[in-house]
């Protein structure tokens, strides 16, 4: 389902796909019901309660320590990718900001300025 929704996001436009990717890489995006990396962080999680039939093919028949090692490796990979996405997104946003400031589109700039001003009045932060 995730892959299908990723494809849907890409079919709309690239900005939508980028937003989805950034959102999915944030700390707020959790899938502990089906993702071992997320599930392992839950307080009530236990490796002993995992049924072999619920495991992906590459983990079926593995010992608890092998599964833990696999999940740790995937967690490290995920963290590295999340950090890379955050860095790239910051660069992307800085580029867009620079292009927007250099743009002669007065209406768009006025609307963005008004939105930022209203957001600040309501104690929202514009990042």
N, CA, C and O atoms as CSV, one atom per row, in Angstrom:
chain,resi,resn,atom,element,x,y,z
A,1,UNK,N,N,0.820,-1.199,0.000
A,1,UNK,CA,C,0.000,0.000,0.000
A,1,UNK,C,C,0.863,1.261,0.000
A,1,UNK,O,O,0.532,2.256,-0.645
A,2,UNK,N,N,1.977,1.202,0.737
A,2,UNK,CA,C,2.872,2.363,0.778
A,2,UNK,C,C,3.416,2.681,-0.614
A,2,UNK,O,O,3.430,3.839,-1.031
A,3,UNK,N,N,3.856,1.659,-1.322
A,3,UNK,CA,C,4.408,1.864,-2.662
A,3,UNK,C,C,3.343,2.432,-3.601
A,3,UNK,O,O,3.630,3.290,-4.435
A,4,UNK,N,N,2.129,1.948,-3.456
A,4,UNK,CA,C,1.034,2.442,-4.300
A,4,UNK,C,C,0.779,3.927,-4.036
A,4,UNK,O,O,0.595,4.703,-4.973
A,5,UNK,N,N,0.769,4.318,-2.766
A,5,UNK,CA,C,0.537,5.723,-2.433
A,5,UNK,C,C,1.719,6.600,-2.845
A,5,UNK,O,O,1.536,7.758,-3.221
A,6,UNK,N,N,2.926,6.049,-2.773
A,6,UNK,CA,C,4.094,6.792,-3.257
A,6,UNK,C,C,3.956,7.057,-4.757
A,6,UNK,O,O,4.242,8.157,-5.231
A,7,UNK,N,N,3.519,6.045,-5.492
A,7,UNK,CA,C,3.321,6.195,-6.935
A,7,UNK,C,C,2.213,7.213,-7.224
A,7,UNK,O,O,2.328,8.015,-8.152
A,8,UNK,N,N,1.150,7.177,-6.432
A,8,UNK,CA,C,0.066,8.159,-6.599
A,8,UNK,C,C,0.590,9.575,-6.388
A,8,UNK,O,O,0.275,10.483,-7.157
A,9,UNK,N,N,1.383,9.754,-5.349
A,9,UNK,CA,C,1.929,11.083,-5.054
A,9,UNK,C,C,2.800,11.569,-6.207
A,9,UNK,O,O,2.750,12.741,-6.581
A,10,UNK,N,N,3.592,10.668,-6.764
A,10,UNK,CA,C,4.463,11.042,-7.873
A,10,UNK,C,C,3.653,11.370,-9.124
A,10,UNK,O,O,4.061,12.209,-9.927
A,11,UNK,N,N,2.512,10.716,-9.289
A,11,UNK,CA,C,1.705,10.960,-10.483
A,11,UNK,C,C,1.078,12.358,-10.476
A,11,UNK,O,O,0.790,12.912,-11.537
A,12,UNK,N,N,0.868,12.927,-9.295
A,12,UNK,CA,C,0.308,14.279,-9.218
A,12,UNK,C,C,1.347,15.301,-9.666
A,12,UNK,O,O,1.145,16.026,-10.641
A,13,UNK,N,N,2.448,15.345,-8.947
A,13,UNK,CA,C,3.582,16.178,-9.333
A,13,UNK,C,C,4.762,15.870,-8.418
A,13,UNK,O,O,4.610,15.212,-7.390
A,14,UNK,N,N,5.918,16.345,-8.798
A,14,UNK,CA,C,7.130,16.039,-8.034
A,14,UNK,C,C,7.098,16.670,-6.642
A,14,UNK,O,O,7.589,16.077,-5.681
A,15,UNK,N,N,6.529,17.852,-6.532
A,15,UNK,CA,C,6.472,18.521,-5.227
A,15,UNK,C,C,5.660,17.699,-4.239
A,15,UNK,O,O,6.009,17.618,-3.061
A,16,UNK,N,N,4.585,17.092,-4.709
A,16,UNK,CA,C,3.753,16.243,-3.862
A,16,UNK,C,C,4.554,15.019,-3.395
A,16,UNK,O,O,4.496,14.635,-2.227
A,17,UNK,N,N,5.289,14.426,-4.313
A,17,UNK,CA,C,6.110,13.259,-3.967
A,17,UNK,C,C,7.195,13.636,-2.966
A,17,UNK,O,O,7.479,12.875,-2.040
A,18,UNK,N,N,7.798,14.799,-3.146
A,18,UNK,CA,C,8.832,15.263,-2.211
A,18,UNK,C,C,8.224,15.470,-0.826
A,18,UNK,O,O,8.803,15.060,0.180
A,19,UNK,N,N,7.065,16.103,-0.782
A,19,UNK,CA,C,6.399,16.325,0.509
A,19,UNK,C,C,6.101,15.004,1.213
A,19,UNK,O,O,6.285,14.880,2.424
A,20,UNK,N,N,5.641,14.022,0.446
A,20,UNK,CA,C,5.344,12.707,1.028
A,20,UNK,C,C,6.625,12.054,1.558
A,20,UNK,O,O,6.628,11.474,2.644
A,21,UNK,N,N,7.686,12.151,0.800
A,21,UNK,CA,C,8.959,11.561,1.231
A,21,UNK,C,C,9.463,12.224,2.509
A,21,UNK,O,O,9.892,11.543,3.440
A,22,UNK,N,N,9.411,13.540,2.550
A,22,UNK,CA,C,9.870,14.269,3.741
A,22,UNK,C,C,8.998,13.905,4.936
A,22,UNK,O,O,9.503,13.684,6.037
A,23,UNK,N,N,7.710,13.846,4.719
A,23,UNK,CA,C,6.786,13.482,5.801
A,23,UNK,C,C,7.076,12.075,6.327
A,23,UNK,O,O,7.106,11.848,7.536
A,24,UNK,N,N,7.286,11.151,5.417
A,24,UNK,CA,C,7.539,9.769,5.825
A,24,UNK,C,C,8.888,9.617,6.540
A,24,UNK,O,O,9.091,8.655,7.280
A,25,UNK,N,N,9.795,10.552,6.324
A,25,UNK,CA,C,11.101,10.451,6.969
A,25,UNK,C,C,11.139,11.158,8.324
A,25,UNK,O,O,12.161,11.129,9.009
A,26,UNK,N,N,10.051,11.780,8.707
A,26,UNK,CA,C,10.035,12.522,9.968
A,26,UNK,C,C,9.811,11.583,11.162
A,26,UNK,O,O,9.393,10.436,11.001
A,27,UNK,N,N,10.091,12.086,12.326
A,27,UNK,CA,C,9.934,11.295,13.547
A,27,UNK,C,C,8.456,11.052,13.875
A,27,UNK,O,O,8.138,10.191,14.696
A,28,UNK,N,N,7.570,11.794,13.248
A,28,UNK,CA,C,6.139,11.654,13.515
A,28,UNK,C,C,5.500,10.506,12.752
A,28,UNK,O,O,4.389,10.085,13.073
A,29,UNK,N,N,6.186,10.006,11.760
A,29,UNK,CA,C,5.641,8.947,10.902
A,29,UNK,C,C,6.000,7.595,11.507
A,29,UNK,O,O,7.169,7.211,11.530
A,30,UNK,N,N,5.004,6.883,11.992
A,30,UNK,CA,C,5.245,5.593,12.651
A,30,UNK,C,C,4.311,4.536,12.081
A,30,UNK,O,O,3.158,4.812,11.749
A,31,UNK,N,N,4.832,3.333,11.978
A,31,UNK,CA,C,4.064,2.203,11.458
A,31,UNK,C,C,4.345,0.965,12.305
A,31,UNK,O,O,4.680,-0.093,11.771
A,32,UNK,N,N,4.212,1.092,13.587
A,32,UNK,CA,C,4.576,-0.006,14.477
A,32,UNK,C,C,3.682,-1.228,14.335
A,32,UNK,O,O,4.030,-2.294,14.844
A,33,UNK,N,N,2.548,-1.112,13.663
A,33,UNK,CA,C,1.683,-2.274,13.488
A,33,UNK,C,C,2.259,-3.264,12.479
A,33,UNK,O,O,1.914,-4.445,12.515
A,34,UNK,N,N,3.132,-2.801,11.575
A,34,UNK,CA,C,3.689,-3.711,10.574
A,34,UNK,C,C,5.176,-3.516,10.316
A,34,UNK,O,O,5.749,-4.229,9.492
A,35,UNK,N,N,5.813,-2.573,10.995
A,35,UNK,CA,C,7.218,-2.260,10.758
A,35,UNK,C,C,8.023,-2.592,12.017
A,35,UNK,O,O,7.811,-1.987,13.069
A,36,UNK,N,N,8.938,-3.543,11.910
A,36,UNK,CA,C,9.716,-3.976,13.084
A,36,UNK,C,C,10.599,-2.867,13.642
A,36,UNK,O,O,10.781,-2.782,14.856
A,37,UNK,N,N,11.150,-2.018,12.781
A,37,UNK,CA,C,12.002,-0.934,13.269
A,37,UNK,C,C,11.187,0.009,14.155
A,37,UNK,O,O,11.660,0.433,15.210
A,38,UNK,N,N,9.981,0.333,13.737
A,38,UNK,CA,C,9.103,1.185,14.549
A,38,UNK,C,C,8.558,0.419,15.756
A,38,UNK,O,O,8.518,0.950,16.866
A,39,UNK,N,N,8.141,-0.820,15.538
A,39,UNK,CA,C,7.531,-1.620,16.610
A,39,UNK,C,C,8.509,-1.828,17.763
A,39,UNK,O,O,8.112,-1.806,18.928
A,40,UNK,N,N,9.767,-2.027,17.443
A,40,UNK,CA,C,10.771,-2.301,18.468
A,40,UNK,C,C,10.915,-1.155,19.471
A,40,UNK,O,O,11.362,-1.364,20.598
A,41,UNK,N,N,10.538,0.043,19.062
A,41,UNK,CA,C,10.636,1.217,19.940
A,41,UNK,C,C,9.476,1.299,20.933
A,41,UNK,O,O,9.549,2.049,21.907
A,42,UNK,N,N,8.418,0.542,20.697
A,42,UNK,CA,C,7.248,0.567,21.565
A,42,UNK,C,C,7.551,-0.128,22.896
A,42,UNK,O,O,8.297,-1.107,22.929
A,43,UNK,N,N,6.977,0.373,23.984
A,43,UNK,CA,C,7.255,-0.186,25.306
A,43,UNK,C,C,6.720,-1.608,25.478
A,43,UNK,O,O,7.297,-2.399,26.224
A,44,UNK,N,N,5.637,-1.932,24.803
A,44,UNK,CA,C,5.046,-3.262,24.968
A,44,UNK,C,C,5.541,-4.273,23.931
A,44,UNK,O,O,4.996,-5.372,23.831
A,45,UNK,N,N,6.567,-3.911,23.163
A,45,UNK,CA,C,7.085,-4.803,22.123
A,45,UNK,C,C,7.948,-5.904,22.732
A,45,UNK,O,O,8.719,-5.662,23.661
A,46,UNK,N,N,7.811,-7.101,22.204
A,46,UNK,CA,C,8.643,-8.218,22.625
A,46,UNK,C,C,8.974,-9.082,21.412
A,46,UNK,O,O,8.084,-9.504,20.673
A,47,UNK,N,N,10.248,-9.336,21.221
A,47,UNK,CA,C,10.665,-10.212,20.130
A,47,UNK,C,C,10.103,-11.619,20.312
A,47,UNK,O,O,9.860,-12.328,19.335
A,48,UNK,N,N,9.897,-12.016,21.556
A,48,UNK,CA,C,9.411,-13.367,21.847
A,48,UNK,C,C,7.969,-13.576,21.381
A,48,UNK,O,O,7.540,-14.714,21.187
A,49,UNK,N,N,7.233,-12.502,21.203
A,49,UNK,CA,C,5.826,-12.619,20.806
A,49,UNK,C,C,5.629,-12.599,19.284
A,49,UNK,O,O,4.506,-12.756,18.805
A,50,UNK,N,N,6.705,-12.408,18.532
A,50,UNK,CA,C,6.593,-12.367,17.073
A,50,UNK,C,C,6.421,-13.788,16.545
A,50,UNK,O,O,7.190,-14.693,16.870
A,51,UNK,N,N,5.397,-13.955,15.729
A,51,UNK,CA,C,5.166,-15.252,15.099
A,51,UNK,C,C,5.978,-15.311,13.811
A,51,UNK,O,O,6.069,-14.330,13.074
A,52,UNK,N,N,6.561,-16.467,13.553
A,52,UNK,CA,C,7.368,-16.640,12.353
A,52,UNK,C,C,6.558,-16.321,11.093
A,52,UNK,O,O,7.103,-15.805,10.118
A,53,UNK,N,N,5.272,-16.627,11.116
A,53,UNK,CA,C,4.416,-16.388,9.944
A,53,UNK,C,C,4.216,-14.896,9.674
A,53,UNK,O,O,3.853,-14.519,8.559
A,54,UNK,N,N,4.447,-14.040,10.680
A,54,UNK,CA,C,4.286,-12.599,10.515
A,54,UNK,C,C,5.556,-11.919,10.003
A,54,UNK,O,O,5.541,-10.740,9.647
A,55,UNK,N,N,6.629,-12.660,9.972
A,55,UNK,CA,C,7.914,-12.098,9.563
A,55,UNK,C,C,8.048,-12.062,8.048
A,55,UNK,O,O,7.456,-12.882,7.346
A,56,UNK,N,N,8.834,-11.100,7.540
A,56,UNK,CA,C,9.122,-11.107,6.105
A,56,UNK,C,C,9.994,-12.325,5.768
A,56,UNK,O,O,10.620,-12.918,6.646
A,57,UNK,N,N,10.020,-12.674,4.511
A,57,UNK,CA,C,10.718,-13.881,4.070
A,57,UNK,C,C,12.166,-13.937,4.560
A,57,UNK,O,O,12.639,-14.995,4.974
A,58,UNK,N,N,12.867,-12.806,4.514
A,58,UNK,CA,C,14.288,-12.813,4.895
A,58,UNK,C,C,14.528,-13.068,6.388
A,58,UNK,O,O,15.664,-13.312,6.796
A,59,UNK,N,N,13.462,-13.014,7.209
A,59,UNK,CA,C,13.630,-13.252,8.650
A,59,UNK,C,C,12.995,-14.554,9.127
A,59,UNK,O,O,13.176,-14.944,10.281
A,60,UNK,N,N,12.264,-15.220,8.263
A,60,UNK,CA,C,11.623,-16.473,8.665
A,60,UNK,C,C,12.688,-17.501,9.044
A,60,UNK,O,O,13.681,-17.676,8.337
A,61,UNK,N,N,12.464,-18.174,10.169
A,61,UNK,CA,C,13.386,-19.197,10.631
A,61,UNK,C,C,14.632,-18.668,11.322
A,61,UNK,O,O,15.509,-19.451,11.687
A,62,UNK,N,N,14.730,-17.364,11.508
A,62,UNK,CA,C,15.900,-16.764,12.164
A,62,UNK,C,C,15.702,-16.760,13.673
A,62,UNK,O,O,14.578,-16.757,14.174
A,63,UNK,N,N,16.820,-16.762,14.380
A,63,UNK,CA,C,16.771,-16.691,15.844
A,63,UNK,C,C,16.445,-15.266,16.272
A,63,UNK,O,O,16.537,-14.330,15.478
A,64,UNK,N,N,16.061,-15.115,17.538
A,64,UNK,CA,C,15.747,-13.789,18.072
A,64,UNK,C,C,16.941,-12.858,17.943
A,64,UNK,O,O,16.779,-11.692,17.581
A,65,UNK,N,N,18.133,-13.351,18.231
A,65,UNK,CA,C,19.320,-12.485,18.133
A,65,UNK,C,C,19.595,-12.092,16.686
A,65,UNK,O,O,20.046,-10.973,16.436
A,66,UNK,N,N,19.338,-12.977,15.728
A,66,UNK,CA,C,19.520,-12.634,14.321
A,66,UNK,C,C,18.504,-11.578,13.889
A,66,UNK,O,O,18.828,-10.664,13.130
A,67,UNK,N,N,17.289,-11.711,14.374
A,67,UNK,CA,C,16.246,-10.726,14.052
A,67,UNK,C,C,16.604,-9.375,14.653
A,67,UNK,O,O,16.473,-8.345,13.992
A,68,UNK,N,N,17.057,-9.373,15.907
A,68,UNK,CA,C,17.455,-8.118,16.559
A,68,UNK,C,C,18.575,-7.434,15.781
A,68,UNK,O,O,18.534,-6.224,15.559
A,69,UNK,N,N,19.572,-8.211,15.371
A,69,UNK,CA,C,20.694,-7.659,14.613
A,69,UNK,C,C,20.206,-7.057,13.301
A,69,UNK,O,O,20.626,-5.967,12.912
A,70,UNK,N,N,19.326,-7.769,12.631
A,70,UNK,CA,C,18.758,-7.296,11.365
A,70,UNK,C,C,18.004,-5.978,11.583
A,70,UNK,O,O,18.180,-5.031,10.816
A,71,UNK,N,N,17.175,-5.916,12.613
A,71,UNK,CA,C,16.390,-4.706,12.902
A,71,UNK,C,C,17.323,-3.547,13.258
A,71,UNK,O,O,17.084,-2.416,12.835
A,72,UNK,N,N,18.376,-3.811,14.027
A,72,UNK,CA,C,19.338,-2.760,14.372
A,72,UNK,C,C,20.003,-2.192,13.118
A,72,UNK,O,O,20.170,-0.979,12.992
A,73,UNK,N,N,20.376,-3.065,12.201
A,73,UNK,CA,C,21.001,-2.619,10.952
A,73,UNK,C,C,20.027,-1.778,10.135
A,73,UNK,O,O,20.402,-0.741,9.587
A,74,UNK,N,N,18.780,-2.224,10.054
A,74,UNK,CA,C,17.767,-1.475,9.309
A,74,UNK,C,C,17.489,-0.128,9.974
A,74,UNK,O,O,17.263,0.867,9.284
A,75,UNK,N,N,17.504,-0.088,11.303
A,75,UNK,CA,C,17.280,1.173,12.025
A,75,UNK,C,C,18.409,2.164,11.727
A,75,UNK,O,O,18.158,3.354,11.539
A,76,UNK,N,N,19.641,1.675,11.686
A,76,UNK,CA,C,20.780,2.549,11.363
A,76,UNK,C,C,20.662,3.073,9.934
A,76,UNK,O,O,20.888,4.256,9.676
A,77,UNK,N,N,20.310,2.191,9.018
A,77,UNK,CA,C,20.132,2.599,7.623
A,77,UNK,C,C,19.019,3.631,7.513
A,77,UNK,O,O,19.162,4.630,6.809
A,78,UNK,N,N,17.914,3.393,8.204
A,78,UNK,CA,C,16.786,4.323,8.176
A,78,UNK,C,C,17.199,5.687,8.716
A,78,UNK,O,O,16.859,6.716,8.133
A,79,UNK,N,N,17.926,5.700,9.820
A,79,UNK,CA,C,18.371,6.963,10.431
A,79,UNK,C,C,19.263,7.729,9.467
A,79,UNK,O,O,19.132,8.945,9.326
A,80,UNK,N,N,20.174,7.018,8.801
A,80,UNK,CA,C,21.065,7.661,7.841
A,80,UNK,C,C,20.253,8.272,6.686
A,80,UNK,O,O,20.510,9.401,6.266
A,81,UNK,N,N,19.285,7.523,6.189
A,81,UNK,CA,C,18.446,8.022,5.100
A,81,UNK,C,C,17.580,9.207,5.543
A,81,UNK,O,O,17.405,10.169,4.795
A,82,UNK,N,N,17.043,9.129,6.760
A,82,UNK,CA,C,16.236,10.235,7.279
A,82,UNK,C,C,17.077,11.504,7.406
A,82,UNK,O,O,16.620,12.597,7.073
A,83,UNK,N,N,18.299,11.351,7.886
A,83,UNK,CA,C,19.186,12.507,8.005
A,83,UNK,C,C,19.510,13.092,6.627
A,83,UNK,O,O,19.539,14.310,6.450
A,84,UNK,N,N,19.752,12.209,5.659
A,84,UNK,CA,C,20.050,12.662,4.306
A,84,UNK,C,C,18.845,13.384,3.690
A,84,UNK,O,O,19.003,14.420,3.044
A,85,UNK,N,N,17.663,12.844,3.888
A,85,UNK,CA,C,16.445,13.485,3.372
A,85,UNK,C,C,16.254,14.850,4.017
A,85,UNK,O,O,15.903,15.814,3.337
A,86,UNK,N,N,16.483,14.939,5.324
A,86,UNK,CA,C,16.332,16.229,6.022
A,86,UNK,C,C,17.315,17.253,5.477
A,86,UNK,O,O,16.953,18.410,5.265
A,87,UNK,N,N,18.550,16.838,5.250
A,87,UNK,CA,C,19.567,17.744,4.712
A,87,UNK,C,C,19.198,18.203,3.306
A,87,UNK,O,O,19.276,19.390,2.988
A,88,UNK,N,N,18.794,17.247,2.466
A,88,UNK,CA,C,18.408,17.594,1.101
A,88,UNK,C,C,17.168,18.486,1.081
A,88,UNK,O,O,17.067,19.395,0.257
A,89,UNK,N,N,16.229,18.226,1.986
A,89,UNK,CA,C,15.028,19.055,2.040
A,89,UNK,C,C,15.369,20.485,2.464
A,89,UNK,O,O,14.794,21.444,1.949
A,90,UNK,N,N,16.291,20.620,3.389
A,90,UNK,CA,C,16.706,21.959,3.807
A,90,UNK,C,C,17.348,22.697,2.632
A,90,UNK,O,O,17.066,23.872,2.400
A,91,UNK,N,N,18.201,22.005,1.905
A,91,UNK,CA,C,18.821,22.622,0.717
A,91,UNK,C,C,17.760,23.002,-0.308
A,91,UNK,O,O,17.820,24.074,-0.912
A,92,UNK,N,N,16.795,22.118,-0.496
A,92,UNK,CA,C,15.703,22.377,-1.445
A,92,UNK,C,C,14.912,23.610,-1.032
A,92,UNK,O,O,14.617,24.473,-1.859
A,93,UNK,N,N,14.569,23.689,0.254
A,93,UNK,CA,C,13.790,24.825,0.739
A,93,UNK,C,C,14.572,26.126,0.626
A,93,UNK,O,O,14.013,27.166,0.275
A,94,UNK,N,N,15.869,26.066,0.924
A,94,UNK,CA,C,16.706,27.262,0.784
A,94,UNK,C,C,16.751,27.711,-0.673
A,94,UNK,O,O,16.675,28.906,-0.960
A,95,UNK,N,N,16.873,26.767,-1.581
A,95,UNK,CA,C,16.886,27.083,-3.009
A,95,UNK,C,C,15.560,27.723,-3.422
A,95,UNK,O,O,15.546,28.737,-4.119
A,96,UNK,N,N,14.460,27.132,-2.995
A,96,UNK,CA,C,13.137,27.670,-3.333
A,96,UNK,C,C,12.969,29.073,-2.759
A,96,UNK,O,O,12.449,29.967,-3.425
A,97,UNK,N,N,13.420,29.260,-1.501
A,97,UNK,CA,C,13.326,30.592,-0.895
A,97,UNK,C,C,14.109,31.619,-1.703
A,97,UNK,O,O,13.634,32.727,-1.949
A,98,UNK,N,N,15.316,31.235,-2.114
A,98,UNK,CA,C,16.143,32.158,-2.899
A,98,UNK,C,C,15.476,32.463,-4.230
A,98,UNK,O,O,15.454,33.615,-4.663
A,99,UNK,N,N,14.935,31.448,-4.878
A,99,UNK,CA,C,14.268,31.669,-6.159
A,99,UNK,C,C,13.026,32.543,-5.988
A,99,UNK,O,O,12.721,33.380,-6.838
A,100,UNK,N,N,12.321,32.342,-4.889
A,100,UNK,CA,C,11.116,33.117,-4.622
A,100,UNK,C,C,11.466,34.581,-4.386
A,100,UNK,O,O,10.768,35.475,-4.866
A,101,UNK,N,N,12.542,34.826,-3.649
A,101,UNK,CA,C,12.956,36.201,-3.373
A,101,UNK,C,C,13.414,36.896,-4.648
A,101,UNK,O,O,13.206,38.095,-4.830
A,102,UNK,N,N,14.048,36.113,-5.532
A,102,UNK,CA,C,14.536,36.687,-6.776
A,102,UNK,C,C,13.434,36.809,-7.827
A,102,UNK,O,O,13.624,37.432,-8.872
A,103,UNK,N,N,12.296,36.215,-7.541
A,103,UNK,CA,C,11.201,36.198,-8.511
A,103,UNK,C,C,10.528,37.557,-8.600
A,103,UNK,O,O,10.490,38.327,-7.641
A,104,UNK,N,N,10.002,37.819,-9.778
A,104,UNK,CA,C,9.280,39.074,-9.949
A,104,UNK,C,C,7.780,38.880,-9.741
A,104,UNK,O,O,6.989,39.773,-10.048
A,105,UNK,N,N,7.392,37.734,-9.227
A,105,UNK,CA,C,5.983,37.438,-9.004
A,105,UNK,C,C,5.518,38.140,-7.733
A,105,UNK,O,O,5.559,37.564,-6.646
A,106,UNK,N,N,5.087,39.352,-7.873
A,106,UNK,CA,C,4.703,40.163,-6.726
A,106,UNK,C,C,3.518,39.611,-5.963
A,106,UNK,O,O,3.500,39.668,-4.733
A,107,UNK,N,N,2.514,39.070,-6.671
A,107,UNK,CA,C,1.328,38.539,-6.008
A,107,UNK,C,C,1.689,37.344,-5.137
A,107,UNK,O,O,1.273,37.262,-3.981
A,108,UNK,N,N,2.462,36.419,-5.693
A,108,UNK,CA,C,2.852,35.239,-4.916
A,108,UNK,C,C,3.650,35.644,-3.683
A,108,UNK,O,O,3.398,35.140,-2.589
A,109,UNK,N,N,4.598,36.539,-3.849
A,109,UNK,CA,C,5.402,36.998,-2.715
A,109,UNK,C,C,4.541,37.704,-1.673
A,109,UNK,O,O,4.760,37.536,-0.474
A,110,UNK,N,N,3.568,38.486,-2.116
A,110,UNK,CA,C,2.671,39.182,-1.186
A,110,UNK,C,C,1.825,38.181,-0.408
A,110,UNK,O,O,1.622,38.345,0.795
A,111,UNK,N,N,1.330,37.144,-1.083
A,111,UNK,CA,C,0.529,36.128,-0.409
A,111,UNK,C,C,1.358,35.368,0.621
A,111,UNK,O,O,0.901,35.127,1.739
A,112,UNK,N,N,2.556,34.998,0.248
A,112,UNK,CA,C,3.424,34.268,1.188
A,112,UNK,C,C,3.761,35.141,2.391
A,112,UNK,O,O,3.752,34.671,3.529
A,113,UNK,N,N,4.055,36.405,2.138
A,113,UNK,CA,C,4.355,37.323,3.237
A,113,UNK,C,C,3.155,37.457,4.170
A,113,UNK,O,O,3.320,37.463,5.390
A,114,UNK,N,N,1.948,37.564,3.608
A,114,UNK,CA,C,0.737,37.679,4.417
A,114,UNK,C,C,0.505,36.414,5.237
A,114,UNK,O,O,0.139,36.489,6.410
A,115,UNK,N,N,0.717,35.253,4.620
A,115,UNK,CA,C,0.549,33.983,5.343
A,115,UNK,C,C,1.542,33.869,6.499
A,115,UNK,O,O,1.186,33.450,7.600
A,116,UNK,N,N,2.779,34.245,6.235
A,116,UNK,CA,C,3.795,34.177,7.291
A,116,UNK,C,C,3.445,35.127,8.441
A,116,UNK,O,O,3.604,34.783,9.612
A,117,UNK,N,N,2.976,36.298,8.099
A,117,UNK,CA,C,2.607,37.273,9.113
A,117,UNK,C,C,1.452,36.767,9.974
A,117,UNK,O,O,1.486,36.884,11.199
A,118,UNK,N,N,0.433,36.205,9.329
A,118,UNK,CA,C,-0.703,35.658,10.072
A,118,UNK,C,C,-0.292,34.465,10.926
A,118,UNK,O,O,-0.773,34.301,12.047
A,119,UNK,N,N,0.591,33.642,10.397
A,119,UNK,CA,C,1.061,32.476,11.145
A,119,UNK,C,C,1.807,32.911,12.402
A,119,UNK,O,O,1.618,32.330,13.470
A,120,UNK,N,N,2.655,33.934,12.277
A,120,UNK,CA,C,3.406,34.433,13.431
A,120,UNK,C,C,2.474,34.995,14.501
A,120,UNK,O,O,2.732,34.828,15.693
A,121,UNK,N,N,1.398,35.658,14.090
A,121,UNK,CA,C,0.441,36.209,15.045
A,121,UNK,C,C,-0.252,35.110,15.846
A,121,UNK,O,O,-0.703,35.344,16.967
A,122,UNK,N,N,-0.333,33.929,15.277
A,122,UNK,CA,C,-0.965,32.794,15.964
A,122,UNK,C,C,0.087,31.876,16.588
A,122,UNK,O,O,-0.220,30.745,16.966
A,123,UNK,N,N,1.309,32.355,16.696
A,123,UNK,CA,C,2.435,31.633,17.300
A,123,UNK,C,C,2.831,30.378,16.528
A,123,UNK,O,O,3.344,29.422,17.111
A,124,UNK,N,N,2.595,30.380,15.222
A,124,UNK,CA,C,3.075,29.298,14.377
A,124,UNK,C,C,4.468,29.670,13.894
A,124,UNK,O,O,4.790,30.845,13.719
A,125,UNK,N,N,5.278,28.656,13.684
A,125,UNK,CA,C,6.624,28.899,13.166
A,125,UNK,C,C,6.678,28.472,11.718
A,125,UNK,O,O,6.173,27.411,11.349
A,126,UNK,N,N,7.286,29.295,10.913
A,126,UNK,CA,C,7.417,29.031,9.491
A,126,UNK,C,C,8.807,28.480,9.266
A,126,UNK,O,O,9.802,29.171,9.484
A,127,UNK,N,N,8.876,27.222,8.826
A,127,UNK,CA,C,10.187,26.588,8.609
A,127,UNK,C,C,10.422,26.321,7.161
A,127,UNK,O,O,11.471,25.792,6.794
